[in-house]
Amino acid sequence: MQPIDSVEPYEQSELYKLRHTAAHVMAQAVLELFPEAKLGIGPPVDDGFYYDFDLGEDENGRRRTFTPADLERIERRMRQIIAGKYPLRYRVVTADEARELFKDQPYKLEIIDGLLRGEFNEYGDAEDGPPTDLVISTYRHDTFEDLCKGPHVAHTGLIPVDAFQLMGTAAAYWRGDQSRPMLQRIYGTAFFSKKELKRHLQLVEEAKKRDHRKLGRELEIYIMDEEVGPGLPLWLPNGTILREELEKLAYEMEDAAGYQRVATPHIAKEELYRRSGHLPYFADSMFPPMERDETRYYLKPMNCPFHHKIFAAKPRSYRDLPLRLAEYGMVYRYEQSGELFGLMRVRAAEQNDAHIYCAEEQVEEEFMAVIDLYRRY
């Protein structure tokens, strides 16, 4: 087994480069087949790659979407581009050159402006502040050029024509904001051999059989209901038994580890989250406030400030430390609709949470005890 520090990061691997290049090839094919398309972003991901497109509206005013036949056409064109063995060429451009290059691509222009302000990177992900060493770069192959810092393979011919596949489509809001346009996302994957692709596709099929959303219905574990709201699961009797057994296990293990159980409200005043420091940073992920008697309340997105209040409720001696507080507390977070996924991403979840109050010299021992607790779980 390799030492952990010798494992090559995925972002620096040849597979990442291969998939990154495949995303660019797919974008070129889409632009050629759908000249009216506007480009979003197209990064590699853990099991492949994707690219977002805005196809505009059809003659009836409905947003245009990709069909299975469209994906077949795109794949055919991709194979032709791959066969051309076009080199991937990197270059640095000025802001004005970038704006001219992408003058017909509004999402790219937004990214360029965001790069200059330091608000987000070339994939639209948030950045920490104004850039100190900003470089606007592109990669070009054949007739296609995209904002990109790489890395890529040397030429398109290094993508095996029998070891990539477009997997399907999904709707995705631009930058994950449901107030922004809905784009069409094409997912694909690529490998170095047909055998690797075949193995991946087999795993995908096996995963579909075990999809918790499918099993949730079949085994009557939970349901989602539109009248209740997206991301708000209703646990059926079978699922509630599972939940109670898991909570019982957690209680027994935490009790043995010296944790004390507490319970806190589902809502609290705005001032609590301001004082804890959560509100300025997590407001976008919290449900809007409720106002009553000139006081604003929020649904609880985390248990932390409540536990701190319990700790501070009376004077504590060093002899009281460490104090370990645990709670199975329901929390509410306003996940974007495009991010909701069965029970994996929800807006209401019972979180098994704990906070440990200890002296500085106890930190290492307490930390290792938490690791040991996870191992035993």
N, C-alpha and C positions, 0 to 999 in steps of 0.2 A: 504494500500500500504506500502511495506517495505521501510524504509529509504534507500537512495541510497548507503550509505556505508555498509549496511547489506546484499546487494545482493552478493551471492557467485560468484566469477569469474568463467567463463566457464572452464578455464584451471585447476581449482581445483574441478570441479563438478564430480559427479558419472557418468554422461552421457559422459563427456570427457574421463574418465577412461575406460568406456565400449567401446567407439569407438577406443581408442588407442589400447586396447587389440584386438579388431576385426581386426585392421590393421595388427597386428602381426600374428594372426591366418590366415589371407588371405595370407600373405607372406609365411608362412609355407606350405600352400596348394599349392601355385604356385611352390615353390621349389621342392615339392614332385612330382608334375605333369610335371614340366619342369626343370629337374635337371641342365640343362645348363644355366638357368636364372641367371643373375647377379642382385643383389639388389641395388636399389637406396635408397630413403628415404620413410617413411610412417607415416606422422603425421595425427592427427585428424584435421578437419577443422570445420567451423561453422555449416554445415549441414550434417556432416558425417566424412569420412576419405578417404585417398587414399594411394597408394603405387606405386612407380615407379620401372619398371623392364627393363632390357636389355635382350631380347631373342635371340640376335645374328642374323645371316643371314640364309636364307633357301638355298636350293641347287642351286638356280638361282642367288644367291648373293643379294637378296632383304631382307630388315630387316623384321624379323618375327614379326607378330602382333597377338594379341588375337582376337578370333572369339566369337560370341555369344555362340556357343557350348562350347568353352573353359570356359567362365564365368559360365555356368551351371555346368560343372565338378568341377570348383573351389568351387562353393557354396556347392555342395554335400560334398566335402572333408572337407570344413569348418565345416559343421554340425557334421561330425564325430569327428573332433578335439574338438569341443565344448562339445560334449557328453562325452568326456574323462575326463572332469573336471580337467584339468592339472593346477597345481598351477603356478603362475607367481613368479619367484624367481629372486631377485635383487642381483647383486654382483659387486664389484669394481675390476678392472683388471689393470695391468701395461700396458704400451705402447707395450712392447714386447709380452705380453700375448694377447693383442688385435690384434696385427699384425699376430700372429700365428693362432688365432681363425678365422680371416677373410682373410687368405692368398689366398683364391680362389675368393675373392670378391673385385675387383679393386676399385669400388666406395667407399666401406667401408674403404679401405686402404687410399684413398685420404682424406676421412673425418677424420680419425685418425691423419694423418699428419697435416691437417688443424686445428684440435683441439690443437695439440701440439704447433703450431705456433700462435695460437690465432686468426686465420683468419676467422673461421666460427665455428658454433656449430654442433651438431650431425645431424641437418636437412640441413646442407649446407648453412644456412643463415649467412650473414656477421656479424662478431663481431668487437668490437672496438679496440682490441689490445691484446698483449700477456696475457695469462691466469695467474692469481695470485694464484688461488687455484684449479688447474685443477684436476678433477676426471673423469676418464674414467670408465663408468659403462655399464653394460648390463642387460637385462632381458631375462630369459630363461623359456620356457614352453615346455614340451614334448621333441622333438628333435630339437627345433628351438631356436636359441639365436640371439639377435640383440643388436647393440649399442643403448643404451636408458637410459634416466634418469627418465622415468616414467612420471606420475603415471599410474597404472593399477589396474584393479579389482583383487580380490584374486585368482580366478581361471577361466578357460575358460568357465566352466559351467554356469557362471553368465550372459553370453550372451544368450538371448532367441533365440532359433533356428528359431522361426517364426517371429522375429522382426528385422531381418537384411536383406539387399539385396544389391547385386552388381549392380550399376546403369549404368555402361558403361565404355568406354575407351576413351583415348585421347593421342595424341602424346605430349611429353614434352621434351625439351632439358635439358640435365644434367646441373643443377644449373642455368637454364634459359639462358644459353649461346648458341647461335645458331652455334658457332664454335665447340661445344662439341657434343657428340653422342646424337642421338634422342632416347629417352626411351619410353616405353609404360606405361601409367598411368591408373590404374584401380581405379575408384571411387566407393565407397560404402557408405552405411549409416546403422545405428543401433539405436534401441530404446529399452526401457524397456518393451514395450508391442506391440502386433500385431496391436492394435487399433491405437497407435501412429504412427506406420509405415504406416498404411493405410491412415491416415490423411495426412502424409507427401507426400505420392505418389500422392494423390489427388491434393495437392497444386502444386506439380511439373507439373502435367498435365495442371492445370489452368495457370501456369506461361508460359508453352509452347505456349498456345493460345495467350498470351499477349507479347510474345517475341518481343522486338522492332526491331530485325532484320527481323522477319517475317512481322510485320506490316509496316516496312519501305518500303518493296517491294510492299505489297498489297495496301497501301495507297499512294504510289508514293511520299514518303518523301525524301528518299536519296538512293543512290546506291554506291557500291564499284566496282572498275574496276581494273583488274590486270595490264592493260597497264598504268593506272595512278599510281598505287602502293598500297600496303597493308596499311591500316590504314589512307587512305587519302580520306575521304568521298566527294562525289559529291552531292550537295543539289539540289533537283528538285524543280520546282515551288511551290508545296504544302509545302515542307519542308522549303523553303525560306520564305514563309509567316509566318510560325511558328517562325522562327529565328527572323524575323523583329519585330513581335509582342512582343517577349520576350525582345528584345533589347529596344523597345519603353517603355515597363514597367520599365526596369532597369533605363533608362534615366530619366523617370518622377520621380521615387522614389529617385534616387540619386540627382537629381536637387533639389528636395524639401528638401533633407538632407544636402545641401550645398556642394555637390561634383561638381568639374569642370572637364569637359571632355577634354582629350588630345588624340593625335594619334601619334604613333611612327612607325619607319620603320620595315620591316620584317627581315633585316639583319643588322649586325654591325661588327665593327672591333674586332679582337681577344682581343686587349688591354682593351676594355670596360669590358669584362667578367673576365679578369684577375684582373683588379682593383677592381671590385665589389666582387671578391672572389668566383664567381659561377663556373668558368671554372675548377679549380682543383677538385671540388667535383662532378660536373655534366657532365664532358666530355663524360663519357660512355653513357649518355642519350641524347647527342646532335648529330645532323647530322655532318658528317665530314666537315672540313673547306673548303672554296673556296679560291683560290689564284688568285689575279689579281694585276699587277704592284707591285709585291713583297710585297703585303699586304694580310693578311689572314682575311677572313670574315666568320662569322657563321650565320646560320639561327637562328632567335630569339627563345630561349626556354622559356623565361620569360620576363615580362615587367619591373621588378624592376629597373635595372640599368638605363633604359631610363627615368623613372619617377624621379630618383635621379638627373639625368642630368638637367631635366626641373626645378626641385626645386633649383638647384645650379646655374641656368643660370643668376641670378641677386642677389644682396644683399637683404636679407630678414630681416625685423624687427619683434620683438616679437608681434607687432600689426597685422602682417600678419597671425599669427597662431591662430587656426589650419588651415592648408592648406590641402585640400582633393582632390587628383587627381584620376580620374577614366578613364578606357579605356576598350573598347571591342577590345582586341588585339589578332590577330592570332599568335599562338605560335606553334613551331615545336619541337617535342621530339621523339627521336628514341627509341620507345618502342620495346622490344624484340618481334620477330614474334610470339612466343608462348604465349605472354601476350595480344596480340591484341584481342579485343572482341567487334564487332559491333561498336556502338558509345560510349561504356563505356571505352574502351582503344583504343586510336587512336594516330596517329603521327602528325596530324594537327587539332588544335581546337581553336575556338575563345573564349578566356578566359575573362570573366568579372572580371576585376582586379582593385584594388584601393590601394593607399598608402596614409597614413595620416601623416603629419608632424606637430608636436605639442610640446608644452613645457611639461616638466616633470609633472607639476601640473595638466595638462590637460589630462593625459593618461587615468585615470580611467573613466572620463566622456566620452572620445572618444570611449573607448573600449565598454562601456555599450551602447553607441549609435549605434555601429556596431551590437551588439547583438539584439537590438531593431529593426534595419533595417532587419536583417534576419527573425525575427519573423513576421514582416509585409509582407515580401516576401511570 
